[in-house]
Amino acid sequence: MELSVSLKEADVYGAHGADIFPVLYEGVTEEANPFAGQNDGYEIPFAHLRITDWDEMIDALEGIQEN
């Protein structure tokens, strides 16, 4: 199966392939980001967490601990 994915997406596919729950971080940076928007409109076909702020990751982890 051939996939056309960005470098960020490749990390998500790699984590998924290694049985690690994938997290796609698309945060805002102070400097110009040449990769901004590269994943817009792209759907990843398996369970993953897409975050734009590290507080979202903290909230997700705290939610796991509470369950």
N, C-alpha and C positions, 0 to 999 in steps of 0.2 A: 504494500500500500504506500503510495507516494503522497506526502503531505507538503504543502507550501505554507510555511509558518514563519513568523518573525522570530528574532532571537529570544524575546521575552516569552513568546508562546512555546518555543523549543524547550525552555526551562520547565514550563508547565507540563509539556508532554514527557519530558525526561523524568520529572518527579512522579507523574502518573505511572510511567513504565517501571519505576523502581518501587512501586507500592507505597509511595509517600503522598499524603494528601496535598495536592498542588494549591499554591497561593500565587495569584498574579497581582503584583503590586504596580499600580499605575499612578504614582503620586506626582504632585506638582513640585517642581524645583524652582529655585530662585534664578538660576541661569537658563538660557535657552536650551530646550531639550530637542535634539534632532529626531528623537523617536516618538514625540508627542503625536497621539492620534493613530499610531500604527496599527492598533488593534480594534479601532472603531468598526463596528458592524460585523466583526468576526465572532462566531459562536464556537466555543470549545465543547466538543460532544461528550463530556464526562463531568462528573462532580468536581467542583473546584471552588475556591474562594477568590473573588476579585475585589481588591481593596484599593482605595485611593489615599488612605491615611493610616498611619500605624495604630491610631486609636481604634480603628475598626478591627484590626488583628487582635488587639488586647481584649476588646469586647467579645470577640468570637472565642478566644481562649478561656476567658472568665465564664462564658456560657457553658463551655464543656465541663469546667470544674464544678459548676453548680449542679450538673445533671448526674 
